[in-house]
Amino acid sequence: MLTGISEKSYAAEARYTNFYAGGDIAWSADGHHLFCLNGAAVNQVDVTTSQILRSFGADASSTENKRATELENIDVEEDTITCFALSQEHLVTAHRSGLLRLWQLIDGKLVKLWKAQHKGPVIRVEFSPCGRLICTSGGADATLRLWDYSNNSCLGALKDFPGPAWLLVFHPNVLRKEIYAAGADNTVYAWNYETKTLLHKMRGHLSQVTGLSFKSNASDCNDIATVSRDKVLIVWQLGEQLEGKQLKVLPLYEELEGVVYADEGRQIIVASGAGKLQQVDVESWKIRNLLSQSDFQISRLLLCTELKQLALVTTEQNILIYDAGSLEPVKHLVGCNDEILDMCFMGDNDRYLAVATNSKHFKLYDTEHDMNCKLIVGHTDTVMSLAASQNLLISVGKDCSVRLWRLQHEKDCSLEALTQQANCHTSTIGCVAMTHNGATGFASVSQDGSMKVWQLARDKVDRNSYSFNLRYAALSHDKEVNCVAYAPNNKFIATASQDKTAKVWLAESNSLQGVLRGHTRGVWSVRFSPVDQIVLTSSSDCTLRLWSISNFACIKRFDQECTILRAEFLDHGKFILSAASDGLLKLWNIKTNTCLQSLDEHNDRVWALAVSGRSNRFFYTGGADSKLIRFGDITQATRNEVLDQRQATLEQEQTLHSLLHAQKQLHKAFVLALNLDKPKASFDIINHFVRQRDEPGLRQLVDQLNVDQRVALLQHVKAWTTNSRHSQVGNLILKHLIGDALQDPKARFYNNGNMVEVLTPYVQRHFKRVTELNKELAFLEFIVKCM
């Protein structure tokens, strides 16, 4: 009953891709969504789940043009988005081509498209508080243009300042028809955009103005705070005079990137590029440090007044959300992962996933709480490999250091640094592996060909203190060592190298047990089976090999199309999961040597593969395309679906049998025969109409069919015409189908798979046979008449 059903099947459950590549970013008023610029698209991201809900951009709007260019093999350059702005109902994007596109937020549809009329691309765009006007700043013509998109008109241009304006802000109150722009001379200009008159000039900054914030949304609000890269915060009080009055000038000794008013205007929060967050009291002008993070640089500061939360955007495209009152971290979103190099599970029930990307910081994801992320800081160069055992984690990288971390149970998604050692190897540490069933030691391998085995000890007095010491070192290979792994019983260690070999060592000493020779290119990964005494290796020669530990001979080989970078055992050693350089994942059955499934979710090299050892129900993959994808086991669901389909098919076959036997409801029986692909049954039904000489009934039988059913009928005609006894019925149906196709030029689906060309020789042969038969009958009739 279960023959033909896949033994194992997986499917992608969640995809975490890059959604922010730097540039503009906006926070929705309710705080539930972030709008992030990513090349030629603006992504709407759910803050809770970090998932992309919708993309706005030229590619999303012109699917028909995209299909046409694909058909004609035309290489079309992407129309990159330079900036965008957000209102309550709409989103406007400015493109490098000089076009402005207006989108509806609710359904993502393109509403309007017009030319910006600027020289060069638009560098800033902003909505008015009412959401009806749009202001754009040109990059080369140093002008501001106001657009009324509902009336398809340009209201005017503002030119009385040295541009370009990299900062553009409307007064938050609808009654104040004012717009503020920071010019190239580091002066902030204010205009009344209805009368086109210049109201204020605020001179005081010596470098580019990076932030401007209003104290409140009231119509009488005249207090403005500005920050600049000249390390100074200036609070302005505007009056009737042209020159703005400086209420307070505060030097903060850091290059400033953003400013917001908080606590109903009683506090000013300033973000510096070096990672500091400072609070200024408006009444006493006292400065207090809120946050000091010297490990990353801040590029933007956002405030959500609805949720009272702050968002810090870093130069590495990480978005850190804090509570504005307590400064407790709320959420960490990763806008760009870069290249994912390694990952591993840790914690109870494999709750946490540690991910090493092409960065000196690695990330810790909470898989049970919407993939909430925490940036783990400590290394001074790129982290290359991670290994975990229960609550302990080892990280190694290009800085040649080994660092030990422990999971903090009192805080969610947090690691505590226990100890570290620098200069553990003379070259980049490429891989590290920890012992199973309790962390008693670990092994590290390097690009210099060496392997070092370390003993991990826990202090008997202070149980929170750990230390590790070198047990022994060995020159394991002649070339770079790519991978190291412990056996399930911790008695053996296996290493894989670019010298085309893998080696098995005794874990207690550096004695070599055997060499696995057979690969014709470098070996990328090595793994021990969790149940059998075999070793799995993957190589650049596009093969997977299984080796026996008893005699170190190759016992099985699996071939793939390109370099296999990673391989893991699944389901207690019954299956193998391989990851290749073309982004393809393959699931292999060890017993039958067959590929059960191919998963094509990545479009570049897959470097990292983490299988949940506790449940074996899911795994994560990551690669050079920056995608982090979770795959889940759908074997049971697939089996149930196949069984349900078989049950439905059996019921339909029984119904068809009953209708044919009773010679009732032949129209329904004919449709069932086509759906079930039963050429004999459909022939019997049509033959019944032919014998009854019911031409209208036969015509009605064919006319009731939809497109898919007509294509299926054409397939049945092909089966009939191969037999001369059924050719009359086949040609009769073919006449109806081809006649309909000639009347309807759009009906090209009839020629699916060159069906007409396939049928033509059979039709010609039957026509020739009938013609010869007619000649013979005519000659016979002539002989009869002459007698």
Secondary structure, 3 states (H helix, E strand, C coil): CCCCCCCCCEEEEEEECCCCCCCCEEECCCCCEEEEEECCEEEEEECCCCCEEEEEEHHHHCHHHHHHHHHCCCCCCCCCEEEEEECCCEEEEEECCCEEEEEECCCCCEEEEEECCCCCCEEEEEECCCCCEEEEEECCCCCEEEEECCCCEEEEEECCCCCCCCEEEECCCCCCCEEEEECCCCCEEEEECCCCEEEEEECCCCCCEEEEEECCCCCCCCEEEEEECCCEEEEEECCCCCECEEEEEEECCCCEEEEEEECCCCEEEEEECCCEEEEEECCCCCEEEEEECCCCCEEEEEEECCCCEEEEEECCCEEEEEECCCCCEEEEEECCCCCEEEEEEECHHHCEEEEEECCCCEEEEECCCCCEEEEECCCCCCEEEEEEECCEEEEEECCCCEEEEEECCCCCCCEEEEEEECCCCCCCEEEEEECCCCCCEEEEEECCCEEEEEEEEECCCCCCCEEEEEEEEEECCCCCEEEEEECCCCCEEEEEECCCEEEEEECCCCCEEEEEECCCCCEEEEEECCCCCEEEEEECCCEEEEEECCCCCEEEEEECCCCEEEEEEECCCCEEEEEECCCEEEEEECCCCEEEEEEECCCCCEEEEEECCCCCCEEEEEECCCCEEEEEECHHHHHHHHHHHHHHHHHHHHHHHHHHHHCCCHHHHHHHHHHCCCHHHHHHHHHHHHHCCCHHHHHHHHHCCCHHHHHHHHHHHHHHHCCHHHHHHHHHHHHHHHHHHHHCCCCHHHHCCCHHHHHHHHHHHHHHHHHHHHHHHHHHHHHHHHC
